[in-house]
Amino acid sequence: MKVAALYDIHGNAPALEAVLAEPDVAAADVVVVGGDALAGPMPAETLELLEGLGERVRWLRGNAEREVLERRDADPGEGDIWERRDTWVAAQLTADQLARVAHWPATVEVDVDGLGPTRFCHATPRDDSEIFTAVTPAEDVEPMLVAAEPTVVCGHTHVQFDRPVGERRVVNAGSVGMPYEDEPGARWCLLGPGVELRRTAYDVDAAASRVRASGFPDADEHAEVLLGPPGAEEATSVFEGQRLGRE
């Protein structure tokens, strides 16, 4: 079974459209939507595109889905920018759509060609917002993976990597919609029989224009991050600081 892992789309429908047009995604037996799919400027359009894939999809709930669900009845003007964005996203989705999102599981297991049983999670198998990176010491990561399968696929930090942790192989699929990489383009991962970290080019300038027209709170700031994100080394350093409580 071949699997396309699409993580951290963050409501970036143009990036998702480009990835879905990739022949290897179209031909994949399973498409894992690895959480934080909808929290962004085009949530309803993003959900429609993903649900159009039908029974091939395996859904995962990320911390952003949890936070959007928590804000569905909140005052739109209440809270910090992240809370107001979550409230806005919840308001763009129907009650039926939100109910479907509420049933997305925290992890899913898929038997992948060449890799065997593989655990897909958003951040770690035990927590949807736990942080580790390509440089986090293995002894710090191993407790996060207790009882997980030999291969673990995650996202959350928006930086692709493929590394051993003890006896496990841990893959970060990267971010489709808001990658923190040194070259523009949507990031995703193809699994089976090996692991391929992929990049798909798309028109980021046009996507930023759609973000600015979306009504998403502080849309200009979001568009600027899309156009000029931190690179992989900078983002990794920031996440390591957060992990260690320095930031």
Backbone bond lengths (Angstrom), bond angles and torsions (degrees), N, CA, C in turn:
res aa  C-N    CA-C-N  psi(-1)  N-CA   C-N-CA  omega(-1)  CA-C   N-CA-C  phi
1 M - - - 1.465 - - 1.526 109.91 -
2 K 1.323 117.38 127.98 1.465 122.88 176.12 1.523 109.17 -96.55
3 V 1.323 115.15 140.83 1.459 120.91 -175.85 1.526 109.70 -128.95
4 A 1.322 115.93 132.19 1.463 121.85 168.97 1.519 107.24 -101.60
5 A 1.324 117.19 122.71 1.465 122.37 -178.68 1.523 108.77 -103.83
6 L 1.332 115.64 115.43 1.464 122.26 -177.73 1.524 107.92 -116.03
7 Y 1.301 116.11 108.49 1.456 122.20 -174.33 1.528 111.52 -115.72
8 D 1.320 115.56 154.80 1.463 122.36 168.95 1.533 112.08 48.99
9 I 1.319 114.38 55.55 1.471 120.70 178.11 1.527 110.35 -72.73
10 H 1.295 117.16 -34.97 1.464 124.21 176.10 1.528 113.11 51.12
11 G 1.321 114.93 46.75 1.452 119.89 173.27 1.511 114.87 62.83
12 N 1.315 118.03 21.89 1.463 122.47 178.54 1.524 107.83 -94.09
13 A 1.321 115.43 84.25 1.462 120.46 -175.97 1.527 112.79 -62.74
14 P 1.334 120.93 -39.92 1.474 119.11 178.84 1.526 112.80 -60.34
15 A 1.332 117.45 -41.86 1.463 119.92 177.38 1.519 110.85 -63.52
16 L 1.336 116.37 -42.24 1.467 120.23 179.42 1.523 110.93 -63.74
17 E 1.319 117.76 -42.55 1.465 120.37 178.48 1.525 111.04 -57.18
18 A 1.327 116.33 -42.16 1.466 119.86 -179.88 1.524 111.11 -64.55
19 V 1.335 117.15 -42.23 1.458 120.01 -179.57 1.527 110.83 -67.70
20 L 1.318 117.21 -41.05 1.464 119.74 -179.73 1.529 111.99 -65.24
21 A 1.335 116.96 -22.43 1.465 120.70 177.67 1.522 112.56 -79.86
22 E 1.336 117.62 -9.27 1.465 120.59 178.81 1.540 109.60 -66.13
23 P 1.339 118.05 131.42 1.465 120.49 -179.60 1.526 113.50 -54.65
24 D 1.338 117.31 -38.12 1.459 119.76 -177.84 1.529 111.97 -71.79
25 V 1.315 117.20 -26.45 1.469 119.44 174.31 1.524 109.47 -76.04
26 A 1.321 116.36 -42.46 1.466 119.92 178.25 1.522 111.94 -61.42
27 A 1.334 116.74 -31.62 1.465 120.70 -176.91 1.527 113.40 -91.87
28 A 1.314 118.39 -7.88 1.467 120.82 -176.85 1.522 111.01 -64.17
29 D 1.322 115.17 143.27 1.460 119.67 177.17 1.525 111.34 -70.68
30 V 1.327 115.42 -36.07 1.461 122.19 -177.94 1.519 108.87 -133.89
31 V 1.327 115.87 139.66 1.461 121.71 170.99 1.524 106.74 -116.09
32 V 1.328 116.06 113.58 1.466 120.62 176.48 1.524 108.22 -89.87
33 V 1.323 115.99 120.51 1.458 122.18 174.46 1.523 106.05 -95.22
34 G 1.338 116.28 104.86 1.447 121.26 -162.48 1.508 117.18 -90.41
35 G 1.328 117.88 30.44 1.453 120.33 175.61 1.512 113.45 91.88
36 D 1.349 115.14 160.27 1.465 123.25 -175.20 1.526 110.27 53.85
37 A 1.318 114.48 42.38 1.466 120.48 -178.27 1.523 112.09 -81.58
38 L 1.328 117.87 -36.97 1.459 121.12 -164.68 1.518 114.62 -106.74
39 A 1.319 118.76 -20.94 1.462 121.62 -174.48 1.522 109.87 -72.91
40 G 1.320 115.08 93.19 1.451 122.33 -176.76 1.509 109.83 176.05
41 P 1.313 118.16 -166.83 1.460 121.41 -168.05 1.521 116.43 -77.33
42 M 1.340 119.40 -17.36 1.472 121.45 -177.99 1.528 110.71 -131.19
43 P 1.325 118.49 60.79 1.466 120.55 -171.86 1.518 113.76 -68.34
44 A 1.318 117.89 -43.23 1.468 119.65 -177.16 1.524 110.79 -67.21
45 E 1.320 117.01 -41.89 1.465 120.74 178.93 1.521 110.57 -64.80
46 T 1.330 116.36 -39.77 1.459 120.77 178.70 1.525 110.84 -63.33
47 L 1.324 117.03 -45.68 1.462 120.34 179.43 1.525 111.00 -62.85
48 E 1.323 117.01 -40.17 1.470 120.38 178.93 1.532 110.90 -61.91
49 L 1.319 117.30 -43.26 1.461 120.63 178.77 1.526 110.85 -61.33
50 L 1.322 116.50 -43.97 1.457 120.45 -177.74 1.523 111.82 -69.83
51 E 1.307 117.10 -42.83 1.462 119.46 179.76 1.528 111.19 -66.94
52 G 1.331 116.81 -22.56 1.456 120.49 176.10 1.513 113.73 -67.38
53 L 1.332 116.85 -13.51 1.468 120.67 177.28 1.524 111.97 -77.74
54 G 1.311 117.33 -12.29 1.461 121.22 174.22 1.514 113.96 70.48
55 E 1.330 115.28 -140.74 1.461 120.62 -171.46 1.528 113.76 -75.16
56 R 1.321 117.83 -4.83 1.475 119.38 176.18 1.523 112.04 -70.11
57 V 1.331 117.81 -20.42 1.462 121.09 -172.24 1.521 111.58 -79.51
58 R 1.337 114.83 137.41 1.454 122.74 165.61 1.531 105.95 -116.27
59 W 1.319 115.43 117.90 1.452 120.80 -174.64 1.523 111.29 -89.42
60 L 1.330 116.01 146.69 1.457 122.34 171.58 1.528 108.82 -132.04
61 R 1.317 115.70 140.63 1.458 120.88 175.12 1.522 109.43 -89.39
62 G 1.327 116.20 128.32 1.458 120.99 173.45 1.513 111.09 -101.03
63 N 1.317 116.55 177.35 1.460 119.21 177.16 1.524 111.59 -60.40
64 A 1.340 117.47 -32.45 1.464 119.65 -178.71 1.525 111.62 -68.24
65 E 1.342 118.14 -39.03 1.467 119.25 175.26 1.531 110.63 -62.13
66 R 1.319 116.31 -43.52 1.467 119.95 178.31 1.529 110.48 -59.01
67 E 1.313 116.90 -44.20 1.459 120.91 -177.09 1.531 111.58 -69.82
68 V 1.337 117.80 -36.78 1.467 120.59 175.74 1.527 110.22 -63.12
69 L 1.317 117.15 -44.72 1.462 120.20 179.28 1.523 111.48 -62.20
70 E 1.310 116.92 -36.34 1.462 120.89 178.91 1.531 111.92 -67.37
71 R 1.341 117.48 -22.92 1.465 121.65 -175.74 1.521 113.10 -103.63
72 R 1.328 119.03 9.77 1.471 119.50 -172.31 1.517 113.91 -65.20
73 D 1.327 118.86 -24.22 1.470 120.95 179.54 1.520 112.08 -111.01
74 A 1.317 117.98 15.11 1.465 121.24 -175.69 1.529 111.47 -80.71
75 D 1.313 115.72 159.90 1.459 122.70 173.08 1.523 108.61 -68.28
76 P 1.353 118.39 127.59 1.476 120.56 -176.82 1.525 114.40 -58.61
77 G 1.325 117.57 -27.10 1.455 120.12 -178.38 1.511 113.92 -94.14
78 E 1.308 117.16 3.97 1.458 121.83 -174.53 1.523 111.44 -95.02
79 G 1.333 117.10 141.72 1.456 121.16 172.82 1.516 113.28 97.60
80 D 1.336 114.80 178.02 1.459 120.41 178.05 1.531 109.65 -78.45
81 I 1.315 117.18 -177.81 1.461 120.41 -174.50 1.516 111.86 -61.16
82 W 1.341 117.56 -37.98 1.462 120.09 -178.78 1.523 110.65 -68.56
83 E 1.317 117.27 -39.19 1.461 120.68 178.10 1.531 111.02 -68.38
84 R 1.324 117.21 -40.98 1.463 119.87 178.07 1.524 111.61 -65.61
85 R 1.325 116.44 -35.13 1.463 119.33 175.66 1.535 110.49 -65.49
86 D 1.323 117.74 -42.69 1.461 120.55 178.60 1.522 111.02 -62.50
87 T 1.324 117.18 -40.37 1.463 120.98 177.90 1.521 110.32 -63.06
88 W 1.326 116.25 -42.65 1.472 121.00 178.95 1.529 110.57 -62.09
89 V 1.336 117.05 -45.42 1.465 120.65 179.39 1.520 110.26 -59.91
90 A 1.326 117.52 -45.41 1.463 120.60 179.51 1.524 111.19 -58.90
91 A 1.334 116.82 -36.35 1.464 120.77 -178.52 1.522 112.62 -72.24
92 Q 1.324 117.93 -20.12 1.469 121.33 179.13 1.531 112.28 -80.31
93 L 1.325 116.71 -13.83 1.464 121.64 -175.50 1.525 110.04 -107.74
94 T 1.320 115.93 146.91 1.459 120.26 178.75 1.527 110.31 -75.62
95 A 1.317 115.16 166.64 1.468 119.50 177.20 1.524 110.67 -60.58
96 D 1.337 117.65 -38.69 1.467 120.56 178.71 1.521 111.24 -65.43
97 Q 1.323 116.77 -41.23 1.467 119.62 178.77 1.525 111.00 -64.12
98 L 1.316 116.37 -43.60 1.461 119.55 178.54 1.526 111.46 -63.52
99 A 1.321 116.40 -36.45 1.470 119.40 177.98 1.518 110.88 -64.66
100 R 1.332 117.22 -37.64 1.463 119.43 177.41 1.528 110.72 -66.38
101 V 1.318 115.95 -43.13 1.464 120.00 178.96 1.529 110.54 -60.63
102 A 1.320 116.82 -37.59 1.467 120.89 -178.61 1.522 112.37 -62.81
103 H 1.316 117.26 -20.43 1.465 121.05 -179.65 1.534 113.06 -94.83
104 W 1.320 117.75 0.05 1.463 118.56 176.79 1.531 108.75 -65.29
105 P 1.328 119.00 135.13 1.464 121.55 -178.50 1.526 111.86 -78.53
106 A 1.322 115.32 164.54 1.467 120.76 179.62 1.522 112.08 -77.57
107 T 1.336 117.74 -31.43 1.458 122.00 177.88 1.523 108.50 -143.60
108 V 1.319 115.34 163.51 1.455 120.93 175.62 1.531 108.28 -147.01
109 E 1.316 116.28 146.43 1.467 121.82 177.67 1.515 109.55 -110.60
110 V 1.330 116.53 133.49 1.460 122.54 177.87 1.522 107.86 -132.28
111 D 1.324 117.26 137.82 1.465 122.34 175.76 1.522 107.69 -86.72
112 V 1.326 117.01 106.50 1.461 123.10 -172.23 1.526 109.59 -99.40
113 D 1.329 116.15 136.35 1.465 120.72 176.64 1.521 110.38 -52.24
114 G 1.335 116.58 128.96 1.447 121.77 175.47 1.512 115.34 80.55
115 L 1.318 117.79 -18.43 1.460 122.02 -178.54 1.523 112.56 -112.68
116 G 1.328 116.35 -23.63 1.453 120.36 -178.48 1.518 111.62 77.66
117 P 1.334 116.99 -158.43 1.466 120.61 -178.87 1.522 111.28 -57.62
118 T 1.310 115.27 124.79 1.459 121.66 -175.24 1.517 109.07 -128.46
119 R 1.332 116.00 131.58 1.458 121.35 179.96 1.518 110.06 -96.72
120 F 1.314 116.88 122.51 1.457 123.20 176.11 1.524 108.24 -103.70
121 C 1.315 116.31 129.18 1.459 122.04 178.37 1.526 107.77 -142.97
122 H 1.326 117.15 169.14 1.462 118.06 179.66 1.524 111.45 -80.29
123 A 1.327 116.96 -58.97 1.463 120.92 179.25 1.518 110.76 -109.02
124 T 1.332 116.73 -62.76 1.466 122.49 171.09 1.520 107.44 -139.76
125 P 1.329 118.83 164.45 1.461 119.51 179.92 1.523 114.29 -61.01
126 R 1.328 116.87 -21.69 1.468 118.96 -175.65 1.521 114.07 -103.64
127 D 1.354 118.10 -8.33 1.463 119.89 -172.16 1.523 109.33 -158.52
128 D 1.339 116.99 133.42 1.468 119.41 -175.61 1.523 113.80 -84.39
129 S 1.338 118.10 -0.54 1.461 119.19 179.52 1.521 113.54 -133.93
130 E 1.335 117.50 10.87 1.457 121.91 178.91 1.532 109.81 -68.75
131 I 1.323 116.35 143.26 1.464 120.93 -174.18 1.523 111.16 -110.94
132 F 1.327 115.07 131.20 1.461 121.73 160.73 1.515 107.42 -150.51
133 T 1.314 116.50 160.18 1.457 121.60 -173.20 1.522 110.33 -131.71
134 A 1.312 115.25 -174.62 1.464 120.74 177.98 1.513 112.63 -64.31
135 V 1.335 117.50 -20.57 1.465 120.10 -175.97 1.526 113.15 -111.76
136 T 1.312 118.36 0.92 1.465 120.46 177.19 1.531 109.20 -63.10
137 P 1.325 118.69 130.74 1.469 119.90 -179.58 1.530 111.80 -55.17
138 A 1.339 115.11 139.90 1.463 120.70 -177.16 1.522 111.69 -57.06
139 E 1.346 116.74 -36.06 1.457 118.48 -178.08 1.532 112.35 -67.22
140 D 1.347 117.20 -21.21 1.461 120.62 174.85 1.527 111.45 -83.34
141 V 1.320 116.27 -29.48 1.458 120.24 -177.22 1.529 111.81 -82.33
142 E 1.316 117.89 -36.38 1.465 120.83 -173.45 1.523 114.27 -53.73
143 P 1.354 119.94 -41.26 1.465 118.27 178.01 1.527 113.91 -63.84
144 M 1.336 117.43 -22.53 1.459 121.31 177.97 1.529 111.94 -73.14
145 L 1.335 116.50 -16.56 1.464 121.58 -171.40 1.525 112.56 -113.59
146 V 1.311 118.07 13.47 1.462 121.54 -176.51 1.524 110.30 -54.20
147 A 1.343 115.22 130.37 1.473 123.89 177.37 1.528 113.34 71.42
148 A 1.330 118.17 6.13 1.463 119.49 177.70 1.523 110.99 -77.36
149 E 1.320 115.84 163.66 1.450 122.48 178.85 1.530 111.21 -67.48
150 P 1.348 117.52 170.98 1.475 120.32 -177.92 1.527 114.16 -62.11
151 T 1.331 117.10 -27.68 1.464 121.06 175.66 1.518 108.60 -118.99
152 V 1.327 115.64 132.42 1.464 122.16 178.67 1.526 107.56 -124.37
153 V 1.325 116.41 131.46 1.465 122.10 177.45 1.520 108.03 -116.76
154 C 1.333 115.21 129.46 1.456 120.60 -176.26 1.530 109.80 -136.42
155 G 1.320 115.37 -174.98 1.456 122.63 176.42 1.519 108.58 -148.59
156 H 1.331 116.32 -124.29 1.465 125.60 169.43 1.515 114.12 78.29
157 T 1.325 119.51 -44.42 1.463 120.63 -176.99 1.530 113.51 -95.65
158 H 1.340 117.49 -2.12 1.467 122.30 171.00 1.524 114.09 66.38
159 V 1.325 118.24 19.09 1.460 122.73 177.16 1.533 108.18 -127.95
160 Q 1.308 116.87 124.22 1.464 120.83 -179.39 1.528 111.53 -71.03
161 F 1.334 115.07 142.46 1.459 120.56 167.60 1.518 109.54 -160.75
162 D 1.314 114.88 165.17 1.467 123.24 177.99 1.525 105.31 -144.57
163 R 1.336 116.83 109.53 1.467 119.52 -171.56 1.522 110.74 -143.95
164 P 1.333 116.73 152.65 1.458 120.23 171.46 1.523 110.19 -81.23
165 V 1.317 115.50 143.04 1.468 122.15 171.55 1.523 106.10 -134.01
166 G 1.328 116.95 102.41 1.456 119.58 -172.55 1.518 109.64 61.50
167 E 1.315 115.97 -125.93 1.462 121.12 -179.89 1.521 112.37 -93.01
168 R 1.317 117.19 4.80 1.466 120.40 -178.56 1.521 111.63 -105.00
169 R 1.321 114.20 155.88 1.464 121.76 169.93 1.523 106.82 -104.80
170 V 1.328 116.72 126.53 1.460 121.80 -177.30 1.523 108.54 -119.26
171 V 1.315 114.95 125.92 1.461 122.58 -175.42 1.519 109.00 -120.44
172 N 1.316 116.89 129.04 1.457 121.24 169.23 1.529 107.01 -101.80
173 A 1.328 115.70 117.47 1.465 121.09 -174.84 1.512 113.26 -71.83
174 G 1.346 117.65 -11.73 1.453 120.48 -176.79 1.516 111.57 81.44
175 S 1.308 116.34 -171.58 1.460 122.36 -175.40 1.518 110.70 -118.44
176 V 1.333 115.70 128.27 1.467 120.43 173.61 1.518 110.51 -67.96
177 G 1.331 116.76 -46.74 1.456 119.75 -167.32 1.503 117.30 -98.40
178 M 1.340 118.23 -20.31 1.462 121.09 -178.30 1.525 109.72 -148.40
179 P 1.332 117.35 62.00 1.468 119.48 -177.23 1.526 112.34 -71.55
180 Y 1.320 114.83 144.53 1.460 121.62 172.53 1.525 106.63 -105.45
181 E 1.306 115.08 83.82 1.454 122.49 -174.75 1.516 109.32 -136.86
182 D 1.321 116.32 172.50 1.458 121.19 -174.96 1.526 113.48 -89.59
183 E 1.310 117.15 -3.34 1.460 122.25 -179.93 1.522 107.81 -139.22
184 P 1.336 118.93 136.75 1.461 120.52 -179.33 1.526 111.60 -61.56
185 G 1.313 114.97 158.20 1.459 120.72 177.11 1.513 112.01 130.38
186 A 1.325 115.76 150.93 1.461 121.47 178.72 1.527 109.81 -73.58
187 R 1.338 116.00 138.80 1.464 120.58 179.65 1.527 110.50 -110.37
188 W 1.338 115.22 141.51 1.454 121.89 178.61 1.518 107.78 -157.70
189 C 1.315 116.87 -176.99 1.464 120.09 -174.57 1.519 110.07 -140.37
190 L 1.328 115.89 138.57 1.456 122.88 174.12 1.526 107.94 -110.55
191 L 1.322 115.97 127.95 1.465 121.59 -178.05 1.512 110.53 -122.29
192 G 1.334 115.84 135.10 1.447 123.32 178.78 1.529 111.98 106.53
193 P 1.353 116.71 114.92 1.468 126.76 -3.16 1.528 113.41 -79.88
194 G 1.325 117.43 -15.24 1.462 121.02 177.93 1.511 110.85 -110.32
195 V 1.325 116.06 -155.90 1.464 123.32 177.50 1.520 107.69 -125.62
196 E 1.324 116.55 122.57 1.461 121.74 178.50 1.523 108.51 -123.04
197 L 1.324 116.18 115.96 1.458 121.12 173.91 1.527 107.87 -83.21
198 R 1.319 115.85 118.74 1.460 120.63 -170.72 1.535 111.80 -111.54
199 R 1.327 113.61 156.48 1.460 123.33 172.88 1.518 108.54 -130.06
200 T 1.327 116.89 134.95 1.458 122.75 176.86 1.521 109.08 -120.86
201 A 1.321 116.72 121.65 1.461 121.17 178.21 1.531 110.03 -74.59
202 Y 1.326 116.04 145.21 1.461 121.25 172.94 1.525 107.71 -155.22
203 D 1.314 117.49 172.90 1.462 122.13 -175.79 1.532 109.10 -82.20
204 V 1.327 115.79 93.57 1.464 120.47 -176.86 1.528 110.46 -68.86
205 D 1.325 118.52 -34.56 1.465 120.88 178.83 1.521 110.77 -62.35
206 A 1.330 116.65 -43.98 1.464 119.89 178.70 1.522 110.56 -65.63
207 A 1.325 116.48 -38.50 1.464 120.01 177.67 1.521 110.50 -62.75
208 A 1.332 117.30 -41.94 1.459 120.51 179.11 1.520 111.17 -62.32
209 S 1.312 117.09 -37.02 1.469 120.35 177.01 1.525 110.86 -63.76
210 R 1.316 116.78 -39.83 1.467 120.22 177.37 1.524 111.10 -67.29
211 V 1.316 117.01 -35.57 1.465 120.40 175.94 1.524 109.90 -61.20
212 R 1.326 117.06 -47.26 1.467 120.95 -177.54 1.527 112.07 -63.04
213 A 1.322 117.46 -27.97 1.471 121.53 -178.86 1.528 112.97 -90.96
214 S 1.318 117.10 0.61 1.467 120.42 -169.72 1.521 115.01 -81.18
215 G 1.334 118.52 -22.40 1.455 120.87 -172.54 1.516 113.32 87.82
216 F 1.320 117.42 -0.63 1.459 122.67 177.45 1.526 109.35 -60.16
217 P 1.334 119.50 133.76 1.467 120.43 -178.87 1.531 112.52 -56.71
218 D 1.331 114.65 132.20 1.471 122.44 -177.90 1.531 110.31 54.18
219 A 1.331 114.26 48.09 1.466 120.37 -175.28 1.524 112.23 -63.06
220 D 1.338 118.07 -33.85 1.462 119.77 -179.51 1.524 111.13 -62.07
221 E 1.333 116.39 -42.19 1.463 119.84 179.01 1.526 110.65 -63.40
222 H 1.332 116.57 -42.17 1.459 120.24 179.18 1.528 110.46 -62.39
223 A 1.346 116.37 -42.34 1.462 120.47 179.43 1.529 111.09 -63.27
224 E 1.317 117.27 -39.02 1.457 120.08 179.84 1.526 111.67 -65.89
225 V 1.326 117.19 -38.08 1.468 119.79 176.50 1.524 110.37 -66.05
226 L 1.336 116.08 -36.90 1.458 120.08 177.07 1.534 110.64 -62.49
227 L 1.332 116.45 -40.48 1.463 121.19 -177.72 1.530 112.32 -77.03
228 G 1.330 116.57 -33.26 1.458 119.60 -177.01 1.506 112.29 -136.33
229 P 1.332 117.72 66.30 1.464 120.29 -177.36 1.521 111.68 -73.87
230 P 1.329 116.79 162.17 1.469 118.87 171.45 1.521 109.81 -64.02
231 G 1.309 117.33 149.51 1.454 121.01 175.98 1.516 111.28 -76.76
232 A 1.329 115.46 175.82 1.460 120.75 -174.68 1.521 112.03 -61.77
233 E 1.337 117.73 -43.81 1.462 120.07 -177.80 1.523 111.12 -66.18
234 E 1.328 116.69 -43.77 1.467 120.47 179.66 1.526 110.63 -63.75
235 A 1.337 117.12 -46.62 1.458 120.60 -179.43 1.520 111.39 -62.50
236 T 1.329 116.08 -41.48 1.465 119.64 178.85 1.518 110.71 -61.53
237 S 1.324 117.19 -41.99 1.458 121.15 178.44 1.524 111.38 -61.81
238 V 1.326 116.52 -42.30 1.467 120.28 179.16 1.526 110.55 -64.32
239 F 1.322 116.88 -45.33 1.464 119.70 -179.59 1.523 111.56 -65.12
240 E 1.324 117.34 -37.22 1.457 119.07 176.56 1.531 110.77 -64.06
241 G 1.336 116.52 -37.92 1.447 119.66 175.44 1.523 112.41 -62.40
242 Q 1.323 116.04 -41.80 1.469 119.82 176.87 1.522 110.78 -63.96
243 R 1.322 115.67 -42.74 1.467 119.72 -178.90 1.520 111.32 -60.72
244 L 1.306 116.13 -38.08 1.460 121.22 -176.83 1.530 112.90 -90.61
245 G 1.332 115.56 2.57 1.448 119.68 176.27 1.514 114.73 78.07
246 R 1.326 116.04 20.15 1.467 119.39 -179.61 1.514 112.05 -87.39
247 E 1.344 116.72 -16.89 1.481 119.47 -176.84 1.515 108.59 -134.04
